């Protein structure tokens, strides 16, 4: 499992364990699985989806930045719609 945190400048949208996550990258969407290589990527407006113990969930974001390192994912979203 991986730890995912989704935050905006004024709100923590989600924090918890996930088995996978998909992000709207600047050059196309991409998926992150356990033990993914460390990356930092700009995100476009689009849908972020992930699978947690509660099932599959998704949020539409205005854009932002995601960092993946050591099975920790931090998404800094400009705004979650």
Helices and strands as residue ranges (DSSP letters): E 2-8, E 11-25, E 28-33, E 39-43, E 46-52, E 55-61, E 64-69, E 72-77
